[in-house]
Amino acid sequence: MAEYDIDKRDAQVSGNPRIGPMAEHAFSDDARQLVEETFAHTPAVDKSNLPDFFAISFKHPGLARVHMQMGLEFGVRGKIPPRERELATLRVGWLTGAPFEWGEHLTAAKKLGLTDEEIERVTVGADAPGWNEHDGAIVRAVEELVGDYFIADETWAVLAKSWSEPQLMELPGLVGHYVMTAMIQNTIRFDLLPGNPGLRRR
């Protein structure tokens, strides 16, 4: 999936959602509770006019809750350093052809120090010239997990030079989480949020 027509892929998996957003008055009690939990620390959000992404996701509150809890575990309490986490997530977003995921995480990646050159290398993969040994191993591990559901011994050995056992354990879970996220976003065809041009974003 790493090589594809970007415009064709964007058109295939984003926009014209297959599941429409739920009106606020139609939210179940579980969905209303999830809204309160999700935005408890962001009082400026107008909870009666949620972005369609949330208003669709909350049609399945149980899935949405677990999904967000996993995201918080990796993003807030995760063991992998944030820059390296976003490097891995971007490679997942590119391999899965996920415009929503790619565009949203690119913003975070840049804030955490990933350069334009590194981001361009993410689209090429682990064999692109210029990676240091550790970052190249992160990108290769993502490719191996997506392609073979397994990190090769050689890649594991490189990561183990710098990472603790909990960090090594976390990487397959991180990759799996964002593969699942891409599958959901792509299949439902979520509209891209304002400012996210999809897979062309750099």
Z-matrix of the N, CA and C atoms (Angstrom, degrees):
N
C 1 1.453
C 2 1.520 1 111.54
N 3 1.351 2 118.61 1 -5.91
C 4 1.461 3 120.63 2 -173.57
C 5 1.517 4 112.39 3 -66.71
N 6 1.321 5 118.64 4 -29.33
C 7 1.455 6 121.39 5 179.79
C 8 1.517 7 108.80 6 -108.75
N 9 1.339 8 116.13 7 121.58
C 10 1.447 9 120.34 8 -178.75
C 11 1.518 10 109.06 9 -159.65
N 12 1.318 11 115.67 10 163.51
C 13 1.455 12 122.34 11 174.39
C 14 1.530 13 107.17 12 -77.03
N 15 1.322 14 116.62 13 112.95
C 16 1.462 15 120.60 14 -172.90
C 17 1.521 16 111.61 15 -60.01
N 18 1.314 17 117.70 16 -47.77
C 19 1.465 18 119.92 17 -177.54
C 20 1.518 19 111.19 18 -63.74
N 21 1.323 20 116.49 19 -40.42
C 22 1.466 21 120.22 20 179.07
C 23 1.521 22 110.24 21 -65.23
N 24 1.345 23 117.04 22 -41.37
C 25 1.456 24 120.26 23 -179.58
C 26 1.529 25 110.89 24 -66.98
N 27 1.334 26 116.98 25 -44.27
C 28 1.457 27 119.86 26 177.89
C 29 1.525 28 110.63 27 -56.45
N 30 1.332 29 116.39 28 -44.04
C 31 1.468 30 120.64 29 -178.58
C 32 1.527 31 111.29 30 -67.59
N 33 1.324 32 116.25 31 -32.16
C 34 1.465 33 120.67 32 -177.67
C 35 1.517 34 112.12 33 -70.18
N 36 1.332 35 117.40 34 -40.76
C 37 1.467 36 119.73 35 -167.43
C 38 1.522 37 114.90 36 -118.90
N 39 1.316 38 119.53 37 9.04
C 40 1.466 39 120.30 38 175.90
C 41 1.518 40 109.61 39 -139.31
N 42 1.326 41 115.33 40 144.99
C 43 1.458 42 121.26 41 -178.30
C 44 1.513 43 111.91 42 86.24
N 45 1.342 44 115.06 43 153.47
C 46 1.471 45 121.48 44 -178.04
C 47 1.523 46 110.69 45 54.68
N 48 1.343 47 117.71 46 59.51
C 49 1.473 48 121.06 47 -175.60
C 50 1.515 49 113.25 48 -54.68
N 51 1.318 50 115.06 49 142.93
C 52 1.467 51 121.02 50 179.07
C 53 1.531 52 111.96 51 -74.44
N 54 1.318 53 116.98 52 -20.53
C 55 1.453 54 122.92 53 178.23
C 56 1.524 55 107.01 54 -123.63
N 57 1.319 56 116.55 55 124.85
C 58 1.451 57 120.37 56 -176.98
C 59 1.519 58 112.10 57 -80.45
N 60 1.339 59 116.63 58 158.46
C 61 1.458 60 120.69 59 179.40
C 62 1.528 61 111.09 60 -69.14
N 63 1.306 62 115.26 61 150.41
C 64 1.456 63 121.58 62 179.13
C 65 1.523 64 109.31 63 -91.25
N 66 1.315 65 116.40 64 132.97
C 67 1.460 66 120.54 65 176.04
C 68 1.522 67 109.62 66 -65.87
N 69 1.325 68 116.16 67 146.40
C 70 1.459 69 120.95 68 -175.61
C 71 1.523 70 111.80 69 -56.72
N 72 1.331 71 117.12 70 -37.04
C 73 1.472 72 119.63 71 -177.54
C 74 1.529 73 111.73 72 -69.29
N 75 1.337 74 116.85 73 -16.29
C 76 1.468 75 120.57 74 -178.16
C 77 1.522 76 112.78 75 -94.27
N 78 1.330 77 117.66 76 -2.12
C 79 1.463 78 120.10 77 -178.13
C 80 1.531 79 110.52 78 -61.80
N 81 1.316 80 115.51 79 138.08
C 82 1.462 81 120.55 80 172.02
C 83 1.525 82 108.85 81 -71.07
N 84 1.331 83 116.42 82 165.95
C 85 1.462 84 120.08 83 177.07
C 86 1.524 85 110.62 84 -58.68
N 87 1.340 86 116.32 85 -38.17
C 88 1.463 87 120.84 86 179.59
C 89 1.525 88 110.18 87 -64.89
N 90 1.333 89 116.07 88 -40.51
C 91 1.463 90 120.02 89 179.26
C 92 1.528 91 110.61 90 -66.94
N 93 1.338 92 117.06 91 -40.02
C 94 1.469 93 119.49 92 178.51
C 95 1.527 94 110.89 93 -63.35
N 96 1.313 95 116.07 94 -40.26
C 97 1.460 96 119.66 95 177.82
C 98 1.523 97 110.38 96 -63.33
N 99 1.324 98 116.26 97 -39.75
C 100 1.457 99 120.53 98 179.88
C 101 1.524 100 110.98 99 -65.29
N 102 1.322 101 117.62 100 -37.55
C 103 1.467 102 121.08 101 175.74
C 104 1.522 103 109.78 102 -59.27
N 105 1.336 104 116.39 103 -46.32
C 106 1.462 105 120.00 104 -179.32
C 107 1.529 106 110.75 105 -63.67
N 108 1.325 107 116.79 106 -42.01
C 109 1.463 108 120.44 107 179.42
C 110 1.529 109 111.06 108 -64.13
N 111 1.328 110 115.55 109 -42.30
C 112 1.462 111 120.86 110 -174.97
C 113 1.516 112 111.76 111 -66.49
N 114 1.330 113 116.28 112 -40.21
C 115 1.464 114 119.79 113 -173.16
C 116 1.525 115 112.50 114 -110.62
N 117 1.328 116 116.68 115 22.65
C 118 1.468 117 120.81 116 -178.93
C 119 1.525 118 111.99 117 -58.88
N 120 1.312 119 116.73 118 -32.21
C 121 1.462 120 120.49 119 -176.25
C 122 1.524 121 112.50 120 -106.19
N 123 1.336 122 116.69 121 12.05
C 124 1.468 123 120.73 122 178.14
C 125 1.527 124 108.43 123 -131.20
N 126 1.337 125 117.26 124 72.17
C 127 1.461 126 120.83 125 -174.94
C 128 1.528 127 114.12 126 -64.04
N 129 1.335 128 117.42 127 -18.31
C 130 1.466 129 119.37 128 -178.63
C 131 1.531 130 112.48 129 -72.67
N 132 1.334 131 117.26 130 -16.17
C 133 1.458 132 120.21 131 -178.71
C 134 1.533 133 109.87 132 -70.91
N 135 1.333 134 115.79 133 131.28
C 136 1.466 135 121.24 134 175.30
C 137 1.521 136 107.76 135 -79.28
N 138 1.312 137 115.83 136 100.48
C 139 1.463 138 120.25 137 -173.90
C 140 1.527 139 112.53 138 -73.97
N 141 1.320 140 117.51 139 -8.77
C 142 1.466 141 119.84 140 175.47
C 143 1.519 142 111.70 141 -91.85
N 144 1.342 143 117.36 142 -2.40
C 145 1.470 144 121.43 143 -179.77
C 146 1.529 145 108.71 144 -140.16
N 147 1.336 146 115.43 145 62.06
C 148 1.452 147 120.78 146 -176.19
C 149 1.526 148 111.15 147 -72.01
N 150 1.335 149 117.31 148 149.30
C 151 1.461 150 119.28 149 171.25
C 152 1.530 151 110.55 150 -56.36
N 153 1.328 152 116.08 151 148.16
C 154 1.470 153 120.36 152 -176.57
C 155 1.526 154 111.99 153 -55.64
N 156 1.330 155 116.74 154 -32.31
C 157 1.461 156 120.15 155 179.59
C 158 1.530 157 110.52 156 -53.10
N 159 1.341 158 116.45 157 -46.06
C 160 1.468 159 120.30 158 179.84
C 161 1.522 160 111.21 159 -75.36
N 162 1.318 161 116.52 160 -40.98
C 163 1.463 162 119.85 161 -176.70
C 164 1.523 163 112.12 162 -66.43
N 165 1.313 164 116.99 163 -21.87
C 166 1.469 165 120.94 164 172.50
C 167 1.532 166 109.70 165 -83.97
N 168 1.323 167 116.33 166 -48.25
C 169 1.466 168 120.56 167 -176.75
C 170 1.516 169 111.83 168 -58.56
N 171 1.321 170 117.07 169 -36.49
C 172 1.458 171 120.89 170 -175.61
C 173 1.521 172 112.62 171 -75.55
N 174 1.327 173 117.64 172 -0.66
C 175 1.467 174 119.44 173 170.83
C 176 1.528 175 110.26 174 -67.75
N 177 1.326 176 116.28 175 -20.74
C 178 1.469 177 121.34 176 175.22
C 179 1.527 178 106.53 177 -124.75
N 180 1.344 179 117.53 178 77.60
C 181 1.465 180 119.99 179 -172.40
C 182 1.523 181 113.91 180 -58.22
N 183 1.341 182 117.40 181 -37.04
C 184 1.460 183 119.06 182 -179.11
C 185 1.511 184 111.74 183 -62.96
N 186 1.319 185 116.46 184 -46.58
C 187 1.463 186 120.64 185 178.35
C 188 1.517 187 110.44 186 -64.10
N 189 1.329 188 116.81 187 -44.58
C 190 1.466 189 120.47 188 -178.80
C 191 1.524 190 111.05 189 -61.09
N 192 1.333 191 116.38 190 -41.79
C 193 1.467 192 120.20 191 -178.28
C 194 1.534 193 110.81 192 -64.07
N 195 1.320 194 116.53 193 -49.27
C 196 1.467 195 120.02 194 -179.32
C 197 1.521 196 110.69 195 -64.00
N 198 1.325 197 116.06 196 -39.76
C 199 1.457 198 121.01 197 179.99
C 200 1.529 199 110.42 198 -61.12
N 201 1.326 200 116.14 199 -45.65
C 202 1.460 201 119.43 200 -179.49
C 203 1.525 202 111.96 201 -69.99
N 204 1.322 203 116.36 202 -34.41
C 205 1.465 204 119.13 203 176.86
C 206 1.524 205 110.96 204 -63.18
N 207 1.323 206 116.52 205 -40.59
C 208 1.462 207 119.31 206 176.66
C 209 1.522 208 110.47 207 -63.99
N 210 1.329 209 116.38 208 -42.99
C 211 1.456 210 119.70 209 178.79
C 212 1.521 211 112.11 210 -60.10
N 213 1.338 212 116.64 211 -40.54
C 214 1.460 213 120.42 212 177.65
C 215 1.524 214 111.54 213 -67.36
N 216 1.319 215 116.24 214 -37.92
C 217 1.465 216 119.71 215 179.15
C 218 1.523 217 110.77 216 -59.86
N 219 1.320 218 116.36 217 -44.42
C 220 1.462 219 119.72 218 -179.98
C 221 1.521 220 111.64 219 -76.32
N 222 1.339 221 116.91 220 -40.11
C 223 1.453 222 120.36 221 -172.23
C 224 1.513 223 115.00 222 -83.51
N 225 1.340 224 117.82 223 -28.61
C 226 1.465 225 121.28 224 -176.42
C 227 1.521 226 111.64 225 -109.76
N 228 1.320 227 115.90 226 -42.03
C 229 1.468 228 119.66 227 -175.89
C 230 1.524 229 112.43 228 -109.14
N 231 1.315 230 117.42 229 7.15
C 232 1.453 231 120.96 230 -175.38
C 233 1.518 232 113.51 231 -65.68
N 234 1.306 233 115.50 232 156.68
C 235 1.469 234 122.34 233 -179.07
C 236 1.531 235 112.09 234 -89.23
N 237 1.321 236 116.85 235 -26.85
C 238 1.472 237 120.70 236 -178.46
C 239 1.527 238 108.99 237 -75.51
N 240 1.339 239 118.52 238 132.57
C 241 1.464 240 120.39 239 179.56
C 242 1.526 241 111.57 240 -54.45
N 243 1.345 242 117.94 241 142.29
C 244 1.463 243 120.97 242 -172.71
C 245 1.529 244 114.99 243 -54.38
N 246 1.329 245 117.37 244 -42.79
C 247 1.465 246 118.37 245 -179.50
C 248 1.525 247 110.76 246 -62.22
N 249 1.324 248 116.82 247 -41.36
C 250 1.468 249 120.65 248 -179.04
C 251 1.528 250 110.98 249 -71.44
N 252 1.325 251 115.93 250 -33.80
C 253 1.467 252 120.02 251 175.16
C 254 1.529 253 110.47 252 -61.04
N 255 1.330 254 116.30 253 -45.00
C 256 1.459 255 119.15 254 -178.45
C 257 1.528 256 111.48 255 -71.21
N 258 1.324 257 117.50 256 -31.73
C 259 1.458 258 120.29 257 174.43
C 260 1.525 259 109.90 258 -59.45
N 261 1.327 260 116.19 259 -47.27
C 262 1.465 261 120.40 260 179.00
C 263 1.522 262 111.42 261 -64.27
N 264 1.332 263 116.57 262 -42.07
C 265 1.461 264 120.46 263 -177.65
C 266 1.522 265 111.17 264 -65.40
N 267 1.315 266 116.97 265 -39.68
C 268 1.469 267 119.29 266 177.96
C 269 1.522 268 111.28 267 -63.20
N 270 1.334 269 117.11 268 -39.90
C 271 1.466 270 118.45 269 179.13
C 272 1.523 271 110.28 270 -65.17
N 273 1.345 272 117.10 271 -36.93
C 274 1.466 273 119.83 272 174.53
C 275 1.523 274 109.74 273 -62.00
N 276 1.326 275 116.87 274 -47.14
C 277 1.459 276 120.57 275 -178.49
C 278 1.512 277 112.47 276 -59.79
N 279 1.336 278 116.12 277 -36.71
C 280 1.465 279 118.99 278 179.53
C 281 1.529 280 111.19 279 -73.97
N 282 1.317 281 116.92 280 -45.27
C 283 1.468 282 120.16 281 -178.34
C 284 1.523 283 111.80 282 -63.35
N 285 1.319 284 117.13 283 -33.64
C 286 1.459 285 120.74 284 -178.74
C 287 1.525 286 111.96 285 -89.93
N 288 1.329 287 117.06 286 1.01
C 289 1.458 288 120.01 287 -179.92
C 290 1.514 289 111.71 288 55.47
N 291 1.331 290 116.30 289 51.64
C 292 1.466 291 122.23 290 -172.88
C 293 1.526 292 109.88 291 -109.68
N 294 1.327 293 119.02 292 96.19
C 295 1.468 294 121.09 293 -175.63
C 296 1.517 295 113.77 294 -61.25
N 297 1.340 296 116.87 295 -41.30
C 298 1.464 297 120.43 296 -178.59
C 299 1.526 298 109.34 297 -63.65
N 300 1.310 299 116.47 298 -51.28
C 301 1.467 300 121.44 299 -177.76
C 302 1.520 301 111.28 300 -63.32
N 303 1.316 302 116.92 301 -47.24
C 304 1.467 303 120.73 302 -178.97
C 305 1.522 304 110.87 303 -58.48
N 306 1.317 305 117.02 304 -51.51
C 307 1.460 306 120.33 305 -174.96
C 308 1.512 307 113.49 306 -65.61
N 309 1.323 308 116.93 307 -41.89
C 310 1.464 309 119.53 308 -178.63
C 311 1.529 310 111.61 309 -69.28
N 312 1.311 311 117.59 310 -39.99
C 313 1.465 312 119.51 311 -177.89
C 314 1.524 313 112.21 312 -77.74
N 315 1.311 314 117.30 313 -20.20
C 316 1.457 315 118.89 314 178.71
C 317 1.531 316 110.72 315 -64.43
N 318 1.323 317 115.95 316 -37.03
C 319 1.464 318 119.69 317 177.23
C 320 1.526 319 110.75 318 -59.93
N 321 1.333 320 115.83 319 -47.76
C 322 1.465 321 119.93 320 178.88
C 323 1.521 322 111.19 321 -62.94
N 324 1.328 323 117.05 322 -41.09
C 325 1.459 324 121.31 323 -178.09
C 326 1.528 325 111.23 324 -61.11
N 327 1.321 326 116.63 325 -42.05
C 328 1.462 327 119.91 326 -179.90
C 329 1.526 328 111.24 327 -66.67
N 330 1.330 329 116.13 328 -39.52
C 331 1.460 330 119.26 329 178.31
C 332 1.523 331 111.69 330 -63.48
N 333 1.331 332 115.98 331 -27.92
C 334 1.460 333 120.72 332 -178.58
C 335 1.529 334 112.68 333 -91.09
N 336 1.332 335 116.45 334 3.50
C 337 1.456 336 119.04 335 171.28
C 338 1.508 337 117.36 336 107.71
N 339 1.325 338 118.95 337 -0.32
C 340 1.461 339 118.93 338 175.40
C 341 1.521 340 109.13 339 -67.70
N 342 1.319 341 116.29 340 130.09
C 343 1.459 342 121.30 341 -176.55
C 344 1.522 343 110.71 342 -85.26
N 345 1.333 344 114.89 343 165.84
C 346 1.469 345 119.53 344 176.79
C 347 1.526 346 110.67 345 -58.76
N 348 1.343 347 115.92 346 -38.49
C 349 1.468 348 119.54 347 -179.95
C 350 1.526 349 110.85 348 -65.41
N 351 1.319 350 117.08 349 -41.58
C 352 1.458 351 120.21 350 178.74
C 353 1.525 352 111.16 351 -65.66
N 354 1.313 353 116.74 352 -40.81
C 355 1.463 354 120.33 353 179.25
C 356 1.527 355 110.22 354 -63.11
N 357 1.315 356 117.03 355 -40.63
C 358 1.461 357 119.31 356 177.37
C 359 1.522 358 110.28 357 -64.34
N 360 1.355 359 117.22 358 -37.09
C 361 1.457 360 120.04 359 177.71
C 362 1.526 361 111.71 360 -65.78
N 363 1.333 362 116.98 361 -31.04
C 364 1.466 363 120.02 362 177.03
C 365 1.521 364 110.26 363 -57.32
N 366 1.330 365 116.97 364 -36.92
C 367 1.468 366 119.66 365 -178.74
C 368 1.525 367 112.18 366 -71.53
N 369 1.332 368 116.56 367 -19.04
C 370 1.470 369 121.03 368 178.98
C 371 1.524 370 110.17 369 -91.56
N 372 1.337 371 115.94 370 -44.29
C 373 1.455 372 119.73 371 177.10
C 374 1.511 373 113.98 372 116.25
N 375 1.316 374 115.04 373 -169.51
C 376 1.465 375 121.82 374 -173.62
C 377 1.521 376 112.63 375 -65.05
N 378 1.331 377 117.68 376 -24.47
C 379 1.460 378 120.08 377 -178.43
C 380 1.523 379 113.10 378 -83.72
N 381 1.315 380 117.66 379 -3.48
C 382 1.467 381 120.20 380 178.08
C 383 1.520 382 109.43 381 -66.66
N 384 1.330 383 118.19 382 137.49
C 385 1.461 384 119.56 383 178.06
C 386 1.523 385 110.91 384 -68.56
N 387 1.342 386 115.76 385 146.36
C 388 1.449 387 120.18 386 173.70
C 389 1.509 388 115.53 387 114.89
N 390 1.343 389 118.37 388 -16.42
C 391 1.463 390 119.60 389 178.56
C 392 1.519 391 110.31 390 -69.70
N 393 1.328 392 117.44 391 143.23
C 394 1.457 393 118.12 392 164.57
C 395 1.527 394 107.74 393 -76.11
N 396 1.324 395 116.43 394 169.42
C 397 1.463 396 119.58 395 -171.91
C 398 1.530 397 111.84 396 -59.93
N 399 1.330 398 117.07 397 -43.29
C 400 1.460 399 120.43 398 -174.87
C 401 1.529 400 111.60 399 -70.14
N 402 1.326 401 117.45 400 -49.63
C 403 1.467 402 120.10 401 -179.93
C 404 1.523 403 111.07 402 -62.42
N 405 1.331 404 116.00 403 -39.57
C 406 1.457 405 118.84 404 177.56
C 407 1.519 406 111.89 405 -61.44
N 408 1.339 407 115.99 406 -35.65
C 409 1.467 408 119.70 407 179.11
C 410 1.532 409 111.13 408 -70.03
N 411 1.331 410 117.28 409 -34.76
C 412 1.469 411 119.81 410 175.94
C 413 1.523 412 109.95 411 -61.72
N 414 1.309 413 116.19 412 -48.53
C 415 1.469 414 120.49 413 -179.24
C 416 1.524 415 110.27 414 -62.64
N 417 1.341 416 116.33 415 -42.25
C 418 1.469 417 119.24 416 179.96
C 419 1.527 418 111.18 417 -66.67
N 420 1.331 419 117.39 418 -37.66
C 421 1.461 420 120.12 419 178.36
C 422 1.524 421 110.92 420 -61.21
N 423 1.330 422 116.50 421 -40.95
C 424 1.468 423 119.31 422 176.55
C 425 1.520 424 110.43 423 -60.73
N 426 1.311 425 116.46 424 -45.08
C 427 1.468 426 120.22 425 -179.84
C 428 1.525 427 111.18 426 -61.52
N 429 1.321 428 115.76 427 -40.36
C 430 1.467 429 119.19 428 -179.92
C 431 1.526 430 111.47 429 -68.98
N 432 1.318 431 116.58 430 -39.52
C 433 1.462 432 119.59 431 179.42
C 434 1.524 433 111.56 432 -66.53
N 435 1.320 434 116.79 433 -42.06
C 436 1.463 435 120.35 434 179.53
C 437 1.529 436 110.79 435 -70.26
N 438 1.335 437 115.98 436 -35.80
C 439 1.460 438 119.31 437 -175.76
C 440 1.514 439 114.87 438 -88.17
N 441 1.360 440 116.71 439 -31.34
C 442 1.465 441 120.13 440 -172.73
C 443 1.528 442 112.97 441 -133.61
N 444 1.343 443 116.97 442 0.61
C 445 1.470 444 121.63 443 -179.90
C 446 1.530 445 111.50 444 56.66
N 447 1.334 446 116.64 445 36.21
C 448 1.463 447 121.67 446 -173.18
C 449 1.516 448 108.30 447 -165.48
N 450 1.333 449 117.09 448 137.68
C 451 1.459 450 121.35 449 173.83
C 452 1.516 451 108.37 450 -93.96
N 453 1.311 452 116.89 451 124.91
C 454 1.466 453 121.81 452 -177.91
C 455 1.536 454 110.98 453 -65.01
N 456 1.326 455 114.89 454 154.56
C 457 1.467 456 120.57 455 -177.90
C 458 1.524 457 111.86 456 -56.19
N 459 1.316 458 116.86 457 -42.73
C 460 1.465 459 120.32 458 -177.21
C 461 1.528 460 111.14 459 -63.12
N 462 1.322 461 116.20 460 -42.92
C 463 1.464 462 120.75 461 179.67
C 464 1.521 463 110.50 462 -67.51
N 465 1.321 464 115.97 463 -44.28
C 466 1.462 465 121.28 464 178.12
C 467 1.529 466 110.98 465 -57.12
N 468 1.334 467 116.61 466 -42.63
C 469 1.465 468 120.99 467 -178.31
C 470 1.524 469 111.24 468 -62.71
N 471 1.320 470 117.24 469 -38.36
C 472 1.470 471 119.94 470 178.44
C 473 1.524 472 110.09 471 -66.99
N 474 1.319 473 117.38 472 -46.50
C 475 1.461 474 120.28 473 -179.86
C 476 1.526 475 111.34 474 -62.33
N 477 1.328 476 115.92 475 -37.00
C 478 1.464 477 120.97 476 -177.36
C 479 1.527 478 112.57 477 -67.69
N 480 1.317 479 117.57 478 -15.97
C 481 1.468 480 120.02 479 175.57
C 482 1.533 481 111.11 480 -65.95
N 483 1.337 482 116.25 481 -30.93
C 484 1.467 483 120.63 482 -173.26
C 485 1.513 484 113.94 483 -116.14
N 486 1.324 485 117.76 484 -24.49
C 487 1.455 486 121.35 485 -172.98
C 488 1.514 487 112.24 486 -103.27
N 489 1.316 488 114.92 487 149.79
C 490 1.464 489 122.33 488 174.23
C 491 1.529 490 109.21 489 -77.44
N 492 1.316 491 115.47 490 169.10
C 493 1.466 492 119.18 491 177.03
C 494 1.533 493 112.17 492 -61.08
N 495 1.356 494 119.65 493 -42.66
C 496 1.462 495 118.20 494 176.59
C 497 1.531 496 113.19 495 -60.39
N 498 1.328 497 117.32 496 -35.89
C 499 1.464 498 119.63 497 177.34
C 500 1.524 499 110.98 498 -66.92
N 501 1.313 500 116.48 499 -41.44
C 502 1.466 501 120.03 500 177.72
C 503 1.526 502 110.93 501 -63.32
N 504 1.315 503 116.85 502 -39.02
C 505 1.468 504 120.94 503 177.75
C 506 1.524 505 111.73 504 -65.93
N 507 1.317 506 115.49 505 -34.24
C 508 1.467 507 120.28 506 -174.53
C 509 1.527 508 112.86 507 -71.46
N 510 1.335 509 117.08 508 -33.70
C 511 1.461 510 119.62 509 -172.56
C 512 1.531 511 113.31 510 -56.85
N 513 1.340 512 120.94 511 -48.68
C 514 1.466 513 118.57 512 178.24
C 515 1.527 514 112.72 513 -59.99
N 516 1.346 515 116.51 514 -36.17
C 517 1.457 516 119.20 515 177.58
C 518 1.513 517 112.10 516 -66.44
N 519 1.325 518 116.80 517 -41.42
C 520 1.461 519 121.63 518 177.54
C 521 1.519 520 110.79 519 -60.16
N 522 1.326 521 115.67 520 -48.88
C 523 1.463 522 120.12 521 -179.55
C 524 1.526 523 110.43 522 -62.34
N 525 1.336 524 116.51 523 -44.83
C 526 1.454 525 119.70 524 179.43
C 527 1.517 526 112.58 525 -61.47
N 528 1.324 527 116.63 526 -39.45
C 529 1.467 528 120.71 527 179.19
C 530 1.519 529 110.89 528 -60.69
N 531 1.329 530 116.12 529 -45.63
C 532 1.461 531 118.15 530 -175.91
C 533 1.524 532 112.75 531 -80.18
N 534 1.324 533 118.10 532 -21.78
C 535 1.468 534 119.40 533 168.72
C 536 1.533 535 108.89 534 -66.15
N 537 1.334 536 116.73 535 -45.02
C 538 1.458 537 120.11 536 177.29
C 539 1.526 538 111.04 537 -60.42
N 540 1.334 539 115.81 538 -43.59
C 541 1.457 540 120.34 539 178.99
C 542 1.521 541 110.73 540 -58.68
N 543 1.332 542 116.12 541 -45.15
C 544 1.462 543 120.15 542 179.01
C 545 1.520 544 111.25 543 -62.08
N 546 1.330 545 117.04 544 -41.35
C 547 1.466 546 120.15 545 179.78
C 548 1.529 547 111.01 546 -60.70
N 549 1.330 548 116.36 547 -43.52
C 550 1.462 549 120.12 548 -179.89
C 551 1.521 550 110.51 549 -66.58
N 552 1.330 551 116.61 550 -50.59
C 553 1.465 552 120.27 551 -177.64
C 554 1.524 553 111.88 552 -61.85
N 555 1.333 554 116.35 553 -45.11
C 556 1.462 555 120.06 554 -178.32
C 557 1.526 556 111.32 555 -65.96
N 558 1.331 557 116.91 556 -43.54
C 559 1.455 558 120.56 557 -174.15
C 560 1.524 559 111.79 558 -70.29
N 561 1.332 560 116.90 559 -39.14
C 562 1.461 561 119.53 560 177.12
C 563 1.522 562 110.89 561 -76.54
N 564 1.324 563 116.63 562 -22.61
C 565 1.467 564 123.47 563 -179.40
C 566 1.520 565 111.01 564 66.90
N 567 1.335 566 115.39 565 54.01
C 568 1.455 567 119.46 566 177.97
C 569 1.525 568 110.92 567 -57.39
N 570 1.335 569 116.36 568 140.41
C 571 1.458 570 120.69 569 170.27
C 572 1.522 571 108.74 570 -64.23
N 573 1.322 572 116.48 571 141.80
C 574 1.459 573 120.74 572 175.61
C 575 1.524 574 109.63 573 -70.82
N 576 1.318 575 116.35 574 144.37
C 577 1.453 576 120.68 575 178.12
C 578 1.528 577 109.88 576 -73.71
N 579 1.331 578 117.95 577 155.51
C 580 1.476 579 120.38 578 178.64
C 581 1.524 580 111.69 579 -52.88
N 582 1.323 581 115.60 580 134.68
C 583 1.461 582 120.37 581 -179.96
C 584 1.507 583 114.57 582 88.41
N 585 1.319 584 117.99 583 -2.73
C 586 1.467 585 121.52 584 178.17
C 587 1.528 586 108.68 585 -108.65
N 588 1.345 587 116.96 586 103.21
C 589 1.468 588 119.92 587 179.75
C 590 1.518 589 113.40 588 -85.11
N 591 1.314 590 118.20 589 12.29
C 592 1.462 591 120.23 590 175.67
C 593 1.508 592 113.17 591 82.62
N 594 1.324 593 115.41 592 -144.90
C 595 1.457 594 121.04 593 -171.87
C 596 1.523 595 113.60 594 -69.64
N 597 1.315 596 118.03 595 -12.13
C 598 1.476 597 120.20 596 175.72
C 599 1.525 598 112.19 597 -83.00
N 600 1.303 599 116.27 598 -6.98
C 601 1.452 600 118.59 599 -177.71
C 602 1.523 601 110.82 600 -69.23
N 603 1.332 602 115.35 601 137.16
C 604 1.464 603 121.15 602 178.24
C 605 1.537 604 109.57 603 -135.82
